[in-house]
Amino acid sequence: MTELLSHFLVSLSAVFFIVDPFGIVPIFLAITAGSPPEKARETAARACLTAFGMMTFFALFGGAVFKIFGISLSAFRIAGGLLLLMTALDMLRAKPSGTRTSPEETEEGAQKDDVALVPLAIPLLSGPGAIATVVVLMSQGGPGVLPAAAVLLSIAITFIASYFILRGAALVQRVLGRSGMAILERTMGLILAAIAVQFVADGALDLIAPARPH
């Protein structure tokens, strides 16, 4: 039970911090500027539902997809850890959106009628780093239904929280202010960096272990 709780807490922290809904608040406000409040809330809901579906799909079937392409879970743990580390470093510099979307994509998204799918759901809420994270977490939980359920529950909690954060984006930005947002991003980035290093270390040990003499 202790191991399951620990796996759940690590999963929730990793998923929430890599999705980073607080970091998306300024972009969400920019691309929904001029929209009625009802439209902005609908956009937030559709984006979170789409991202939830994408992340859940890869959590359940990502391992099988990578096996088809001959990618080992150890190699994917290292790759996922490096992606997480890149995101964490951007967050430590208070630049959370740097690895997810370009300024051109953000500007193009602001001009679209429906921004819920692109760029909000993909790649802002469910980018490569987030997808890699859930696949790695599913592989680290071990056999059984409960570890997998812990990861899926973490995804669900993350996107429920993300919806309410984006729904109240203007209030969040006013309450935290620029300094508060920067402090929050750096704190989340530091924790995410530690999780990323652990992913890389676990993957490297798994790759080296078969080569060790018995």
N, C-alpha and C positions, 0 to 999 in steps of 0.2 A: 504493500500500500504506500509506503514511503517513497519507493522508487517511482511508482505511478504518479504520485503527487508532484515529485520533482520533475518528471518528464512533462507533466502538464504545465507547470510554472515556466519551465524553459521554453516550451512550445509557445505558450501565450506571449511571453516576453519577446521571443524571436519574431513571431509573426506580426505582432502589433508594432514593434519598432521598425521592421523592414517595410511594412505598409505605410507607417508614419503619417497618419491622417492629419496631424497638426501641421506637418510640413507642406501638405497639399492645400491648406486653407487659403494662402494668398493666391495660388493659381486658380482655385475654385472660384474665388471672388472675382478674379480677372475675367475668366471665361464665361461667367454667368452675369456679368455686369449688364444692367439694363433689363434683365429678365424679371418678371413678377415673382414675388416670394413663393407662390404656389409652384411655378415652373422650376425655380431653383431647388425646392424641396423634392420635386419629382425627379429632377436630374440627379440629385444626390442618391435617391433611393434606387434608381435604375443603375447607376454606376456601381453602387455597393453590391447590388444583387448580381450584376454581371461579373464583377471581380470575385465575388464569393463562389459563383459557379465555376469560374476558371480555376481558381485555387483548389476547390474541392475535387475537380476532375483530375488535376495533376497529382493531388495528394493520393487519390485512389488508384490512378492508372499510370502515373508518371514513371514508376519503377519498371513497369512492363514495357512502356514505350522506349526507355533507355536500353533495356535488355535487347530489344529488337535491333537497335543500332550498335550493339556490342559495347556499350559504355558501362563500366563497372561502377558500383555504388561508391567505392572508395575514391575513384577518380572524380565522380560527381560531387562527393563531399568536399573535396579540395576546391573544385571549380565553384561550387556554391559558397564555400567559405570566402573565397577571394572576391566574389561578387558582393557578398555581405560586407566585407572589409572596405571595398570601394565606397559603398553607400555610407558606411559608418564614418569614414574619413570625411566625406562631404558633409555629413551631419555635424561632425566635430568642428567644421569650419562654418557651420550654420548655412550650408548650401545644400539642403536636402534633395532638391530636384535636379541636381546636376547630372546624375547618371541615368535619369529616367526619360527625360524628354528635352528636346532642343528648344530654343526660343522660337524657331520657325514653326515647330509643331504646336507650341502653346498658342502662338498667334493664329495659326490656321484653325485650331480648335475653337478659338473665340469667335471665329467667323462662321462656324457651322451651326445649323439649326439644332442638331442633336449632338451634344458634346459628352453625353453620358458614356458612350462606348469608347470613343477616341477623342481626347487623350485621357479622360478621367479613369475609366475602368482599366484600359490598356493604353499606355504602360504605367500610368501613375500609381494606381492601386494594386495592380497585379502584374508587375514587371518581371523581368528575368530573375532578379534577386529573390523576389517573393516566391516565385515558382520553385526555384532551386531550394529555398529554405524548407518548404513543406515536404518536398520529396525526400530531402535529407532527414528531416524529423521523423517521417514515417519509417524510414529504414533504421533509425536509431532506437525506435521504441521497442524493438524486439517482437516476437510472435504474439499473437493474441488479439482479441477485439478491443480490449480496453486501451492499450497504448495508441492504437489508431483512432479510437473515439476521442482520446484526449487531444490529438492534433486537430481533428475535425471540429471539436468544441472550441478550440482556440481560434480557428478560422472564423467560426460563427460569431464568437464574442467580439473579435476584432472588427468585423464588418458591421455589426450592430452598433458598436461604439463609433466607428467611422461615419456611419450615417448621421448619428446625432451630432457629431463634431462638425460635419459639413453642413448639416441643416442649420446649426447655429454658428456658422463660420464668422459672420460679422461680429457677433458677440464675443466669440473666442479671441478674435484679433484685438478687439477693444480691451478686453479684460487683461490679456497677457501682455499686450504691447509688443513693440519690436524687441526690446531687451528680454522680456519674459519668454518670447518665442525662441530667441537665440539660446538662452540658458536651457530651456527644455530640450531643444534639438541636440545640444552638446551632451547633456546628461544621457539622453536616449542613445546617442551615437557611441558614447563610451561603453555602455552595456552591450550594444550590438557588436562593437569591435571585439569584446571579450568572447562573445558567442561565436563570432566568425573565426577567431583564432582557434577555438576549441574544435570547430568543424574541420579546419585544415589539419590540425594535429591528429584528430581521430582518423581522418582519411589517409594521412601519411603513414600512420602506424599500421593501418590495415593493409596498405600496399607493401610495406616493408616486411610485415610478419611472415608471409609465405616464403620469403627469401632467407629468413634466419635459419641457421642450422639447428636441428633438434638434438 
